[in-house]
Amino acid sequence: MTKSDLIKALADKEKITDKKATDVIKLMFDGFSETLRKGDRIEIRGFGSFSVREYEPYKGRNPKTGKEIEVKPKKLPFFKVGRELKRKVDTQGK
């Protein structure tokens, strides 16, 4: 499902305009992004949680040249699937 599919599904289900549905989805994604940017956690019961993981700098290797490079420290979003979603996905094909 793409962002456009999500907007269309929301508009159809709630009988609202595509513009209004776009605003709602944008507000939600912007809120998620800002929360993670601040280093806070997002938990959606039955679905999963988003958090930010920090990675220390390390020495890596350029796969093309084999040359050693310094990889800077970084923060990346991390998603942990919830038990309920895991169960739904696992039993879907059975």
Secondary structure, DSSP 4 states (H G I P E B T S, - for coil): --HHHHHHHHHHHHT--HHHHHHHHHHHHHHHHHHHHTT--EEETTTEEEEEEEE--EEEE-TTT--EEEEPPEEEEEEEE-HHHHHHHHHHT-
